Structure formats: C-alpha cells, structure tokens
Amino acid sequence: MYGFIHCCLADMVIGGFGEEKWREIIEKAGVQLEGGSYLIHKIYTDAETLKLVGTACEVLGLDLNAALEGFGAHFFHYTVQSGYDQILRVLGRNLQDFLCNLDALHDHLANIYPGMEAPSFRCTEAEDGALLLHYYTKRSGLESIVIGLVKTICTDVLHTTVTVKIVAKKGENDSDHTIFAIYEDNEQNTTSKLGLLTAESVTNSDMNANYLTNDIENNPMNVMSFCKAFPFHILFDEDLTIIQAGVAILRVLNKQSASKIKFNELFNLLRPKLNLSFAPILAQINTVFVVETKDGIIPCGACGPTRTSCSTCGKPSKGKGPKIRLKGQMVHVPESKALLFLCSPRVADLDALRAQGLYLSDLPLHDATRDLIFMTHTRSAERELVEQLEETSNNLKKMEACLIDDKKKTDDLLHSILPPNVAEKLRVNQAVEAENYKLVTILFSDIVGFTALCSNDQVVPMDIVRMLNRLYTYFDLLSGVNEVYKVETIGDAYMVVGGLPTPCENHAERVLNMAFGMMEASIKVLSPADKMPLKIRIGIHSGPVMAGVVGKKMPRYCLFGGTVGIANKAESGSVPGFINVSIETRKYLKESDYKFEPNSNPTPVPCFFVSRSPTSPRKPSILDIITSVPPHSYGGLFLSPMSTPRGGTPVRQSPSSSPPSTPPRQRTKKVIQMCATVDDFPVEDIAANLNIVDALQDS
C-alpha cells in the first residue's frame, strides 16, 4: 500500500488519542521510522500495514471491525483535506453513479501511482429495493472500511443516511468478491439517493433519439468515415463477434478486418469485475470499462523498439509481448443488437505510448488522451521533485529526532555533573556566581582499610575499581531516593549534601536517611581481599556553605566553608559501622525517631552516634531495593577484567585472596554506558536496574 494509507492512520490516531499513543503503536509494531514519518508516495508492504492496524487496536483497546469502519470514515475526510474535495463532490448525483465513477477514479490514480492496487466497485439492484455493491480486492478482512466509507459518502456528499450490510463475503461459496446491501434510511424522501433505475429514469434525450432515422441510406455518414473519426472503437454483437472496428485498432492488431473474431478472444476485461458476456455488460452500461489485449495478440511488428518476439513471426518467445490497454464506455446499439465500445488507449507517458507501437497521430484530435499524455509528461519531473522533497523532509525529521535524543543524553550527562540551573547558565555562556546557602547538611563517608586494600599485591586493581563502582552505584541510587545532591567522590570518600541546590526544611532528615541506607548497602558489597562485607564510617554536620563552579576546564560544583571541614572531621572521628552527627545536625532531627549516644572521640564540635529508634516509622532502605542481588556479586558497569599483566605474564591468584580472573571473552561490539546519577529513578524501578547492573557484570 502507498504511504497515504499510513499517513491517514497516523492522522486518525494523533487526532483522537495524541502523538504519544501513535509513537507507542509504532514502537510496539516494530516499525523502524527512526524519528521520521511515513511517506505518501512510497509503497509499503501489506503485512506492515495490517500489523500496524492490529497493533493500534491492541494499544487503543478498540474492536478491529469498529476501528476499520472508523478508519473508512476518516479516510474520506482525510482525502478531502488532501486536495480531492472538488473531484469527490462531482463524481455523481447519486450513490450508484458516485461508486461507479469512484472505480474510474481508482483506475486513473493507478495510472499516476505505479504499483497501486486499488479495489474495484460495481453496482447492481436487488429485488427488495437495495443497492448491491460488489467489492473486489486482493486483500481480505477490510470490508468494514467500505462500510465506513459508504456511510460517510452518503452523509457528507449525498446528505442522506444509509444502512450497509454484508450479504456475501469473499471466499464464501467460492465467491471472488464481497457483496454489500445498501438501504436508504429516509424512506419518506421521494427522491432516492441510491440511484436505483425506475421507469421514470428515461430522460428526454432517450426519447428524442427515437426521432432520428434508422434508415442506412439516409444516414449522412458511412462506415469508413466513422471508423476514421473514431479510430479506437469496436462494435460487437450478442455473441461478442466483432462487426466493426476503428482503423487504429485494426492497424495495431495487424488485421485487415476484424470480422468473425470474438471480442473475448482478443481482450481481457479488467474493470468492472464481471463476466465478459453481452448481458452483464449491458447491465453495467453506465460504468467505465477497461480492457487489455491478451498475451501474443499484438504481433512483433507493432512492438516498437522493444521488438518482442511473438507467435506471428515464428521466433522463440522470450516474454509475454506488449499489451494495449483500452479505456472507454459501452454504448448500446439496439437497432443492430450490438454494443459499441468507444475507447482510447490508456498510457502513462510517451515511453508507454511508443512501447505499445502507437504514435500521437493515431489519436484523434478530439480525444483528450493527447492532452493527458502531454500533461503527464510535463508533470513527471514535478512528481519526482515532490518525492525527493518528501524524502528529504523525512530525513530532516530523522536527523532532528537524533539531535533531540543526543541533546537529551548530553543534558543528562551535564546534569549528573552539575546542578540543572548551573548547567543551563554554562550552556549559554553565562557567568555562574557563587551562592550562599545559610543552612545545609553535609555527609562524608570513608571505607575502612581502603589504603591497605589498595597496597595488597594479591588484589587485582580492576577488582577494586569494580568494588567501588558497585558500592557507588548503590549510593547513587540512594541519593536519588532521598533527594540529596551528590557533590563528588575522591577515592573511597563519598560526599553528599542536603538542602542544596534547592533549599528544603528536612535536609538533615534526608541526609541521615541516606546515611542509614549507605550503611546497609555496604553490607551487600564484599572486599576482594577477604570476601567480608565492607565497613564504612560516616560523619554529618549542618551549617552554612558557599557553592559555586570552579575552573574552566572540567568545571566542578564545589562547596566551601567551615561546615565542609567540620563534616569531614566528623567522619574522621567516627568508628567503623557508625554514623557520627554533630550537635548542630541533631537540632534539626526529631528526637523521638532516633537514639543518640555521645561520641568520646575528639572532634571540633560535640558529636553523637545516631541510630533509628524502634518506634520510628520505617523508611525505604537499600535492603528493600536489592533483595534480589546476590551478596557475592560485586556488580558494576565494567566488564570483568583479564588478569593483571606483569611483564606479560598473567598473575596467578591464591584462593584466599581475590577470586580467579575471568577468562578472556569476545568483546566485539559491546558497549557499556555508565550513568553518573539516577536521580529520576522511581523506587519500584531501582531493583530492576540493579539486576541490569548484575547482568552487565556477568556478561
């Protein structure tokens, strides 16, 4: 199908449910638009189209038939908005004329859009007063679209309402098409809009025709003059035997006379879809007819430059040969009990005209086919330009989507290093003035025995990196949960602050909850030296600070003031496994929620070891988040390293030290992206993200 269908579906979904739903449908259907959109002049597979429709029904919770009927109605409105308004409103004065001319319009559009497989319609009448619509298509399951389309046509164009029922489906009783019964709801309307034939349908022109003479001797025009005036015409009787043909038809078929040749021996009927016999054609006399010559009918002498072999010349046939497609109307000639097919060759451009062995001189001057060929040839370059512009526009949309995605990644990375308000100022080259915060709470943490661990020759350096990365990943998650700002990490030291850059009243409580979570997280990370849980010290102090960006190259957001130094010394004065808070921080905590024990170690200000009170409300902890993480897994976002090289020889490790190094693996096309912060992660999603960390570690 052409992308016009997909663009219509997108317009329907976006207009009714929003652009986010359309993006969700595209993603779930597995369509790779890469930030672009469907192109109107591009052909897409039917499988992709049907999958898109099915996914839309699933995402939007719609019944398939109801959705297709709604799409049929929207398709008419979308076509009107796309520039087909005027031509649709003059297709016919009633529904039967409209549908018959719509079929002719489909045939014309198929000439403009190569590869277009439009459905075909024809109408008959039922004895109960219904209009029977015969619907031919290669696709199955789209009947509801026709129902929505017919109802909308009647409402918007013919200003009436109808009921449409399916009386026979394609495939039932070996039927090759679907039949709809259309009933007009407004029975009080004296003038039916269905276009049913009645005795009153005879027009004045039909009556005036009786006054014309049928005497051949008195006719002012002989047969040869008629054949020259209408070079493309065929007259055949009730047995489909050709009685007369135009001079162009005879020349193309390379025949002196077409007598005793049957019409159905030369041509296949393409439109409308019915049996090629006299009675069915007479019943559809007001329909546009399209026929095409059968294989091998046109001899090689009429093949033009292609010189395709045929049965006439006796040469081996390498193909089916050229074909001529004729389009026109059937005229009933009752005095001869015959049908006159007045037609013109249906060609797309000058190349197609030449390929069929025709010249412009073969077309009569009164035939509009000449003008159509010239216009098509002139606008072919315009159409190619439109397609190129559409493709270029779509590529620009894809590039814009990529730029937006890259900008988001850049913003996320920048915001992980600097506060968002500071990052925005730096982005526009504005100066970032240092700010004075009157009251914040600062936390420092330190790993006990980290210096000795680093100097241990039995420990692989990368294991230390992975241990820190695992521990700091937990800490980063906790900083997002407790809404505190991570300032920096220096070696094994981890620094966070509450009440900055956005001031808040519960800054001390947030930082203390962060400290409790850090203590619990350290239990989940084992030392690579002795396989025992890590032990950390934590110190917390509250007070005023100055905050600002330092440096031009690799700028950092730093805190200055005595509060920073006191918090650092509070950490130094703590003991492994304990949280040491100053007396200033204690002022901003609820005494009933915590237990305080005086710290006898020398510190600049009085400090206390703090723990939760048994009666205090329980807060989300890291243990709630990482219960599924194995305690022996270090995690992290680094791949397992190879053995540390020493003079080109891998180090053999003893069982009592660090675990054996993982064997070398294939690392082609493996990309690990490390995120510095996860401030926006909801609590319920953090466990899943930690499992991803472990999966990356194990891969």
C-alpha positions in Angstrom: 0.0 0.0 0.0 1.1 3.6 -0.6 2.1 5.6 2.4 -1.1 7.7 2.0 -2.9 5.0 4.0 -0.4 5.1 6.8 -0.4 8.9 7.0 -4.2 8.7 7.2 -4.0 6.2 10.1 -1.4 8.4 11.8 -3.7 11.4 11.4 -6.6 9.5 12.9 -4.7 8.2 15.9 -2.9 11.5 16.7 -6.1 13.5 16.3 -8.1 11.2 18.6 -5.6 9.9 21.1 -2.5 12.1 20.9 1.0 11.8 19.4 2.4 9.7 22.3 -0.1 6.9 21.5 1.0 6.9 17.9 4.6 6.6 18.9 3.7 3.8 21.2 1.9 2.0 18.4 4.9 2.5 16.0 7.3 1.1 18.7 5.2 -1.9 19.6 4.6 -2.8 15.9 8.4 -2.9 15.4 8.4 -0.2 12.7 11.7 1.5 12.2 10.9 5.1 11.2 14.0 6.4 13.1 12.2 9.6 14.2 10.8 10.2 10.7 7.3 9.5 9.3 5.6 7.6 6.6 6.0 8.9 3.0 2.9 9.4 1.0 4.5 8.4 -2.3 6.3 5.3 -1.0 5.0 1.8 -1.2 4.9 -0.3 2.0 4.1 -4.0 2.4 0.6 -5.1 3.2 2.0 -7.1 6.1 3.4 -4.0 7.7 0.1 -2.1 7.2 -2.1 -4.8 8.7 0.3 -5.3 11.6 0.2 -1.5 12.3 -3.7 -1.6 12.3 -3.7 -4.7 14.6 -1.3 -3.0 17.0 -3.3 0.2 17.0 -6.4 -1.8 18.0 -4.4 -3.5 20.8 -2.9 -0.4 22.2 -6.1 1.7 22.0 -8.3 -1.1 23.2 -10.6 -1.0 20.1 -12.5 -3.7 18.3 -11.0 -4.4 14.9 -14.1 -4.0 12.8 -15.2 -0.9 14.7 -11.7 0.6 14.2 -11.7 -0.3 10.5 -15.2 1.3 10.0 -14.0 4.4 11.8 -10.9 4.4 9.5 -13.1 4.3 6.5 -15.0 7.4 7.6 -11.7 9.2 8.5 -10.2 8.2 5.2 -12.9 10.1 3.3 -12.3 13.2 5.4 -8.5 12.9 5.1 -8.8 12.6 1.3 -10.9 15.7 1.2 -8.3 17.6 3.2 -5.6 16.3 0.9 -7.0 18.2 -2.1 -9.5 15.7 -3.5 -12.5 17.7 -2.2 -13.8 19.1 -5.5 -13.4 16.0 -7.6 -15.1 13.8 -4.9 -18.2 16.1 -4.8 -18.8 15.9 -8.5 -18.4 12.2 -9.0 -22.2 11.6 -9.2 -25.6 12.8 -8.3 -26.5 9.5 -6.5 -24.6 6.7 -4.8 -24.6 4.3 -7.7 -23.1 7.0 -10.0 -20.6 8.0 -7.3 -19.3 4.5 -6.8 -19.1 3.7 -10.5 -17.1 6.9 -11.1 -15.0 6.2 -8.0 -14.0 3.0 -9.6 -13.0 5.0 -12.7 -11.1 7.4 -10.4 -9.2 4.5 -8.9 -8.2 3.4 -12.4 -7.0 6.9 -13.2 -5.0 7.1 -10.0 -3.4 3.7 -10.8 -2.0 5.4 -13.9 -0.4 8.1 -11.8 0.8 5.9 -8.9 2.6 2.9 -10.4 2.0 -0.3 -8.4 -1.2 1.0 -6.8 -3.6 -1.9 -6.2 -6.9 -0.1 -5.6 -10.2 -2.0 -5.1 -12.9 -2.2 -7.8 -16.6 -1.5 -7.4 -19.7 -2.2 -9.4 -23.4 -1.8 -8.5 -26.5 -3.9 -9.2 -30.0 -3.7 -7.9 -31.8 -6.1 -5.6 -35.5 -7.0 -5.8 -36.1 -5.6 -2.3 -35.0 -2.1 -3.3 -31.5 -2.4 -2.0 -28.4 -1.3 -3.9 -25.9 -4.1 -4.1 -22.3 -3.1 -4.1 -19.8 -5.6 -5.4 -16.4 -5.1 -3.9 -13.3 -6.7 -5.5 -9.9 -6.6 -3.8 -6.9 -8.8 -3.4 -6.8 -8.1 0.3 -9.0 -9.8 2.9 -10.7 -8.6 6.1 -11.1 -4.9 5.1 -14.9 -5.0 4.5 -15.5 -2.7 7.5 -13.5 0.1 5.8 -16.0 0.0 2.9 -18.9 0.3 5.3 -17.5 3.4 7.0 -16.6 4.9 3.6 -20.1 4.4 2.1 -21.8 5.8 5.2 -19.6 8.9 5.2 -20.1 9.5 1.5 -23.9 9.4 1.9 -23.8 11.7 4.9 -21.3 14.3 3.6 -21.9 14.3 -0.1 -25.4 13.0 -0.7 -26.9 14.3 2.6 -28.7 11.1 3.4 -28.2 8.1 5.8 -27.9 4.5 4.8 -27.6 1.1 6.4 -25.0 -1.2 5.0 -25.0 -5.0 5.5 -22.7 -7.7 4.2 -24.8 -10.3 2.4 -21.9 -12.3 0.9 -18.2 -12.5 1.9 -15.3 -13.2 -0.3 -14.4 -16.9 -0.1 -17.9 -18.0 0.8 -19.4 -20.4 -1.7 -16.3 -19.9 -3.9 -17.2 -16.2 -4.3 -14.3 -14.0 -5.5 -15.7 -10.8 -4.0 -17.8 -9.3 -1.2 -21.4 -8.0 -1.7 -22.9 -5.3 0.4 -26.6 -4.4 0.5 -27.2 -0.7 1.0 -30.6 0.5 2.2 -31.6 4.2 2.5 -32.9 5.1 5.9 -35.0 8.0 4.9 -37.9 6.2 3.3 -40.1 9.4 3.2 -37.7 11.0 0.8 -39.4 11.0 -2.6 -36.1 11.2 -4.5 -33.9 8.3 -3.7 -30.2 9.0 -3.4 -29.2 5.4 -4.2 -29.6 5.8 -7.9 -32.0 2.8 -8.5 -33.3 2.5 -12.0 -37.1 3.1 -12.4 -39.5 3.7 -15.2 -39.1 7.4 -14.6 -35.3 7.2 -15.3 -35.8 7.6 -19.0 -34.5 11.1 -20.0 -35.6 13.4 -22.7 -32.5 12.6 -24.7 -33.5 9.0 -24.8 -36.9 10.0 -26.1 -35.5 12.3 -28.7 -33.3 9.5 -30.0 -36.5 7.9 -31.4 -36.9 10.7 -33.8 -33.6 10.0 -35.5 -33.8 7.9 -38.7 -32.5 4.3 -38.7 -32.5 4.2 -42.5 -29.0 3.4 -43.6 -29.4 5.0 -47.0 -30.4 8.3 -45.4 -27.5 8.3 -42.9 -25.1 11.2 -43.8 -22.0 9.3 -42.6 -20.8 5.9 -43.9 -18.9 3.2 -42.0 -15.4 4.1 -43.3 -15.8 7.8 -42.2 -17.0 6.6 -38.8 -14.0 4.3 -38.4 -11.6 7.1 -39.3 -13.4 9.6 -37.0 -13.3 7.1 -34.1 -10.1 5.1 -34.8 -10.4 3.3 -31.4 -13.9 1.7 -31.3 -15.2 -1.8 -31.5 -18.7 -2.9 -32.4 -19.7 -6.5 -31.4 -23.0 -8.4 -31.4 -24.7 -10.5 -28.7 -22.2 -13.4 -29.4 -19.3 -11.0 -28.9 -18.4 -11.3 -32.5 -16.7 -8.2 -33.8 -18.8 -6.5 -36.5 -16.7 -3.3 -37.0 -13.5 -1.8 -35.6 -11.7 1.5 -35.9 -8.7 1.9 -38.2 -6.2 2.3 -35.4 -7.5 -0.9 -33.7 -7.0 -2.8 -37.0 -3.6 -1.4 -37.6 -2.3 -2.2 -34.1 -3.7 -5.7 -34.3 -2.2 -6.0 -37.8 -5.5 -7.1 -39.3 -7.3 -6.1 -42.5 -10.6 -6.9 -41.0 -11.9 -7.9 -37.6 -14.9 -9.9 -38.8 -15.5 -13.3 -37.4 -13.2 -12.6 -34.4 -14.7 -12.6 -31.0 -14.1 -9.7 -28.6 -13.3 -12.1 -25.7 -10.6 -13.8 -27.8 -8.7 -10.6 -28.1 -9.3 -8.8 -24.8 -9.5 -9.4 -21.0 -11.9 -7.3 -19.0 -10.1 -5.5 -16.2 -12.8 -3.2 -15.0 -15.5 -3.7 -13.9 -15.1 -7.2 -12.5 -17.8 -9.2 -14.2 -18.1 -12.0 -16.8 -17.2 -10.9 -20.3 -20.6 -11.5 -22.0 -23.3 -9.4 -23.5 -26.0 -9.3 -20.8 -23.7 -8.4 -17.8 -22.1 -5.6 -19.9 -25.5 -4.3 -20.8 -26.4 -4.3 -17.1 -23.4 -2.1 -16.3 -23.7 0.2 -19.3 -23.1 3.4 -17.3 -19.7 2.1 -16.0 -16.3 2.9 -17.3 -14.8 -0.2 -19.0 -11.1 -1.1 -19.1 -9.9 -4.0 -21.3 -6.4 -5.3 -22.1 -5.2 -7.4 -25.0 -4.3 -11.0 -24.3 -0.8 -12.4 -24.5 0.5 -12.8 -28.0 -2.3 -10.8 -29.6 -0.1 -7.9 -30.7 2.4 -9.0 -33.3 6.1 -8.2 -33.2 5.7 -5.7 -36.0 3.7 -3.5 -33.6 6.1 -3.8 -30.7 8.0 -0.6 -31.5 11.6 -0.5 -30.3 11.2 -3.5 -28.0 10.8 -6.0 -30.9 9.4 -8.5 -28.5 9.1 -11.9 -30.1 5.6 -13.3 -30.8 3.8 -16.2 -32.4 3.3 -14.3 -35.6 6.9 -14.0 -36.6 7.8 -17.6 -35.6 10.7 -16.6 -33.4 11.2 -18.0 -29.9 9.1 -16.1 -27.5 11.2 -14.6 -24.6 8.3 -12.8 -23.0 4.6 -12.2 -23.0 4.9 -9.4 -25.5 3.4 -5.9 -25.4 -0.2 -5.2 -24.4 -2.5 -2.4 -25.1 -5.0 -1.3 -22.5 -8.2 0.5 -23.8 -10.5 2.5 -21.6 -13.9 3.8 -22.5 -17.6 3.3 -22.4 -20.1 0.8 -23.8 -22.9 2.2 -25.9 -26.0 0.0 -26.6 -27.0 0.0 -30.3 -30.5 -1.6 -30.2 -31.1 -1.5 -33.9 -28.1 -3.7 -34.5 -28.5 -5.7 -31.3 -24.9 -4.8 -30.6 -22.6 -2.9 -28.2 -20.2 -0.2 -29.3 -17.1 0.2 -27.2 -15.8 3.8 -27.7 -12.4 3.9 -26.2 -8.9 5.4 -26.1 -5.5 3.8 -25.4 -4.6 4.1 -21.7 -1.0 5.0 -21.5 1.0 6.6 -18.7 3.5 8.6 -20.7 5.3 8.9 -24.0 7.5 5.9 -23.4 4.5 3.7 -22.8 2.8 5.0 -26.0 5.9 4.1 -28.0 6.3 0.7 -26.3 2.7 -0.2 -27.5 3.6 0.7 -31.1 1.4 3.8 -31.1 2.1 7.4 -32.2 0.3 10.7 -31.3 -1.0 10.7 -34.9 -3.0 7.6 -34.1 -5.1 9.5 -31.6 -7.9 11.7 -32.9 -7.6 15.4 -32.3 -10.9 15.4 -30.3 -9.5 12.8 -27.9 -8.4 14.2 -24.6 -5.8 11.4 -24.3 -3.3 13.6 -26.2 -3.6 16.4 -23.7 -3.4 13.9 -20.8 -0.1 12.4 -22.2 1.4 15.8 -22.6 0.4 16.9 -19.1 1.7 13.6 -17.6 5.0 14.0 -19.4 5.3 17.6 -18.1 4.4 16.8 -14.6 6.5 13.6 -14.3 9.5 15.8 -13.4 7.4 17.7 -10.9 6.3 14.4 -9.3 9.9 13.2 -9.0 10.8 16.5 -7.3 7.9 16.2 -4.9 9.1 12.7 -4.0 12.6 13.9 -3.5 11.4 16.8 -1.3 9.2 14.4 0.7 12.2 12.1 1.2 14.5 15.0 2.2 11.9 16.3 4.6 11.6 12.8 6.2 15.4 12.6 6.5 15.4 16.0 8.2 12.8 14.7 10.7 15.1 11.7 11.4 18.1 14.0 11.9 16.0 16.2 14.2 15.0 13.2 16.3 18.6 12.1 16.5 19.6 15.6 17.6 16.9 15.7 20.2 18.0 12.3 21.6 21.7 13.3 21.6 20.8 16.6 23.3 18.9 14.7 26.0 21.9 12.4 26.6 24.1 15.5 26.8 21.8 17.2 29.2 21.6 14.1 31.4 25.3 13.8 31.5 25.7 17.5 32.2 23.1 17.4 34.9 24.9 14.5 36.5 28.0 16.6 36.9 26.4 20.0 37.7 23.0 21.1 39.1 20.5 21.8 36.4 20.3 25.6 37.0 24.1 25.9 36.9 24.3 23.7 33.8 21.8 25.9 31.9 23.8 29.0 32.7 27.0 27.4 31.5 25.3 26.2 28.3 24.5 29.9 27.3 27.9 31.1 28.4 26.6 33.0 31.4 28.7 33.6 34.5 27.8 31.4 37.5 28.1 33.4 40.6 28.9 31.7 43.9 25.8 31.4 46.1 25.5 31.5 49.9 23.3 28.8 51.5 22.5 29.6 55.1 21.7 26.1 56.2 22.6 22.7 54.6 23.6 19.3 55.9 26.8 17.6 54.6 27.7 13.9 54.7 31.2 12.4 54.3 31.8 8.6 54.1 35.0 6.6 54.1 35.9 2.9 53.6 37.8 1.4 56.5 41.1 -0.1 55.4 41.0 1.1 51.9 44.6 2.2 51.8 45.8 -1.3 52.9 43.5 -2.9 50.3 45.0 -0.9 47.5 48.5 -1.8 48.6 47.7 -5.5 48.7 49.7 -7.3 45.9 47.2 -10.2 45.9 44.3 -8.0 44.8 43.7 -7.3 41.1 43.4 -3.5 40.7 40.3 -3.8 38.5 38.5 -5.7 41.3 39.0 -2.6 43.5 37.5 -0.5 40.7 34.6 -2.8 40.3 34.0 -2.9 44.1 33.9 0.9 44.2 31.7 1.1 41.2 29.3 -1.4 42.7 29.2 0.5 46.1 28.9 3.9 44.5 26.1 2.6 42.2 24.1 1.8 45.3 25.0 5.2 46.8 23.9 7.0 43.7 20.5 5.2 43.7 20.1 6.1 47.4 20.9 9.8 46.6 18.0 9.8 44.1 15.6 8.1 46.5 16.4 10.5 49.3 16.6 13.6 47.1 20.0 14.7 48.1 22.8 16.1 45.9 25.9 14.1 45.2 28.8 16.5 45.3 31.8 14.3 44.4 33.8 11.1 45.1 37.5 11.2 45.9 39.0 7.8 46.0 37.0 6.0 48.7 35.4 9.2 50.0 31.8 9.9 49.1 30.2 13.4 49.7 26.6 14.4 49.5 24.6 17.5 50.7 21.0 18.1 51.6 19.2 21.4 51.1 21.3 22.3 48.0 20.9 23.4 45.2 17.2 23.5 46.1 16.7 24.6 49.8 14.4 22.4 51.9 13.4 22.2 55.6 14.1 18.5 56.1 17.6 18.5 54.8 19.1 16.8 57.9 16.5 14.0 57.8 17.2 13.3 54.1 20.9 13.1 54.7 20.5 10.9 57.7 18.2 8.5 55.8 20.9 8.5 53.1 23.5 7.5 55.8 21.4 4.6 57.1 20.9 3.3 53.5 24.7 3.6 52.9 25.4 1.5 55.9 23.0 -1.2 54.7 24.4 -1.0 51.2 28.0 -1.5 52.4 26.9 -4.9 53.8 26.0 -6.0 50.2 29.5 -5.3 48.8 32.3 -7.7 49.7 36.0 -6.8 49.9 38.1 -8.5 47.1 40.8 -9.3 49.7 38.9 -11.3 52.4 35.4 -11.6 51.0 34.0 -9.9 54.0 31.4 -7.0 53.9 32.9 -3.6 53.6 32.9 -1.3 56.7 32.4 2.4 56.3 32.5 5.5 58.6 30.1 8.4 58.2 30.2 11.9 59.5 27.4 14.5 59.2 27.3 18.2 60.0 24.9 21.1 59.3 25.7 24.8 58.7 26.2 27.5 56.1 28.2 27.0 52.9 29.2 28.8 49.8 28.7 26.9 46.5 30.0 27.6 43.0 31.7 26.4 39.9 35.5 26.2 40.0 37.6 26.2 36.9 37.1 26.5 33.1 38.3 23.1 32.0 36.3 20.2 33.5 34.4 22.6 35.8 33.2 21.2 39.2 30.5 22.3 41.5 32.2 22.7 44.9 31.3 23.6 48.4 33.3 26.0 50.6 33.2 26.9 54.3 33.8 25.7 57.8 30.8 23.4 57.6 32.6 21.3 55.0 35.7 20.9 57.2 33.7 20.0 60.3 31.7 17.4 58.4 34.9 15.8 57.1 36.4 15.8 60.6 33.1 14.3 62.0 33.7 11.4 59.5 37.3 11.0 60.7 36.1 11.0 64.3 33.6 8.2 63.6 34.1 4.5 64.0 33.5 1.7 61.5 29.8 0.9 61.1 28.6 4.1 62.9 27.1 7.4 61.9 28.6 10.4 63.6 26.4 13.5 63.7 27.3 16.9 65.1 25.3 18.7 67.7 24.2 21.2 65.1 22.7 18.4 62.9 20.9 17.0 66.0 19.0 20.2 66.3 17.2 19.5 63.0 16.2 15.9 63.8 13.2 14.6 65.6 14.5 13.2 69.0 11.7 10.7 69.1 12.7 9.0 65.8 16.4 8.4 66.7 18.7 7.3 69.5 21.8 9.4 70.2 24.9 8.3 72.1 27.7 10.7 72.9 31.0 10.2 70.9 34.0 10.4 73.1 36.4 10.8 70.2 38.0 14.2 69.7 36.0 16.3 67.2 35.7 20.1 66.6 32.2 20.1 68.0 30.3 17.7 70.2 29.1 14.7 68.2 26.8 11.7 68.7 26.5 8.3 67.3 22.9 8.0 65.9 20.7 5.0 65.2 17.0 4.6 64.4 14.6 4.3 67.3 12.5 1.1 67.3 9.3 3.2 67.4 10.3 5.4 64.4 8.4 4.9 61.1 10.3 2.6 58.8 11.9 4.2 55.7 12.7 2.5 52.4 16.1 1.0 52.7 18.6 -0.4 50.2 17.8 -3.9 51.5 14.3 -3.4 50.2 15.7 -2.5 46.9 18.4 -5.1 46.3 17.0 -8.2 48.0 17.4 -10.0 44.7 21.1 -9.1 44.3 23.4 -11.9 45.3 25.8 -10.8 48.2 28.8 -12.3 46.4 28.2 -10.3 43.2 30.2 -7.1 43.1 28.2 -5.7 40.2 29.2 -2.5 38.5 29.2 -1.2 34.9 32.6 -2.5 34.0 33.3 -5.8 32.2 35.2 -8.4 34.1 38.9 -7.6 33.5 41.6 -10.0 32.3 44.3 -11.0 34.6 46.5 -8.1 35.6 49.6 -8.2 33.4 53.1 -8.2 35.0 55.8 -8.4 32.5 53.5 -10.0 30.0 52.6 -13.0 32.3 49.2 -13.2 34.0 49.1 -13.2 37.8 48.0 -16.4 39.4 45.9 -15.7 42.5 45.5 -17.8 45.6 42.1 -18.9 46.8 42.4 -16.8 49.9 42.8 -13.5 48.0 40.6 -12.3 45.2 38.5 -14.6 43.0 40.1 -16.0 39.9 40.1 -13.7 36.9 37.6 -14.4 34.3 38.8 -15.9 31.1 39.2 -13.7 28.0 36.0 -13.1 26.2 34.8 -11.8 22.8 34.1 -8.1 23.4 33.3 -7.1 19.8 30.5 -4.5 19.6 29.9 -4.5 23.3 29.2 -1.0 24.6 28.7 -0.2 28.2 27.3 3.2 29.0 27.9 4.4 32.5 25.4 6.8 34.1 26.7 9.0 36.9 23.4 9.7 38.6 19.9 8.2 38.7 18.1 11.0 40.5 14.9 10.4 38.4 14.6 6.6 39.1 11.4 5.7 41.0 11.9 3.3 43.9 10.0 0.5 42.4 12.3 0.5 39.3 15.6 0.6 41.1 15.7 -3.2 41.8 15.3 -3.9 38.1 18.1 -1.5 37.3 20.4 -3.2 39.8 19.6 -6.5 38.2 20.7 -5.0 34.9 23.9 -4.0 36.6 24.5 -7.6 37.7 23.6 -8.8 34.2 26.2 -6.5 32.7 28.7 -7.7 35.2 28.0 -11.4 34.4 28.1 -10.8 30.6 
